[in-house]
Amino acid sequence: MRTHGPRASWIATTLALVITVDAPLVSGARDGPADVSPGRSTGLVLAGVRASAETDQRAAPPPDQRRHERATTTDLLVRVPRSMSVRARPDPDAAVVGTMPSGSKYYGVPITAWVEETANHGRWGRVEIPYLWPRREGWIPLRDLARTTTHVQVHVDLSDHRVTVSKFGHRLFGLPAATGAPISPTPPGEYFVTDRIPFPSGGSLGTFAFGISGIQPNLPPGWSGGNQLAIHGTSDPASIGTSASAGCMRVSEQGLDRLLALLKLGTPVIVQP
């Protein structure tokens, strides 16, 4: 009978040299195609012409997002199929502070709302109530609402007259923009895209407008164009980069082309002084 001593020794030596490597789990996500709302030949009423980085499992964050961080790379969006009561707290017995509409202010485009924070294990979401001044926020139940996400955010710097688009928390590009004139300054706030309206023939709003969930409380005297804020084109390109509008953000046609591929309904638009 042959002995297996040397073989066993070789196996033991080999096993002693085995090194295990932890491979990171990579999850991929893709923004879905943007919904394009059908345009209308007349009736435009947009207010245009205007934590530590080092964490481990023992220090994991709580399951609910307690406060929206502007550097986030993923934002939750929910489709609002019907008008919903917005409550002061994430509780069905809390006071009603407003109504989340199911359609946009002027065009009736189905609302997809940005959820800035969740509570009660994701059963409730904190949202801005569209088209109110002063701005108001509250909580809606998220059960049975269709959900999607976006990795895109828009930041508007009013002092710099600039629109900046980021994705996955990284800056993609910036665009010079006209913002509100001194008599009709653009109101800062956290908004989201509620409309995508094309204007193939162009005009004072250019060829496209992204209506957002905010309104202009200080319209210029004699203004009759509606009070909804928007990011749109312009027939006055010389105004871009100045304080010249009734509150909206005007960008170039080239800028609109870049925004079209990225800004879907619900995309956060954060306007800063």
Secondary structure by P-SEA (a helix, b strand, c coil): cccaaaaaaaaaaaaaabbbbbbbbbbbbbbccccccccccccccccccccccccccccccccccccccccccbbbbbbbccbbbbcccccccccccccccccccccccccccccccccccccbbbbccccccccccccccccccbbbbbcbbbbbbccccbbbbbccccccbbbbbbcccccccccbbbbbbccccccccccccccccccccccccccccccccccbbbbccccccccccccccccbbbbcaaaaaaaccccccccbbbbcc
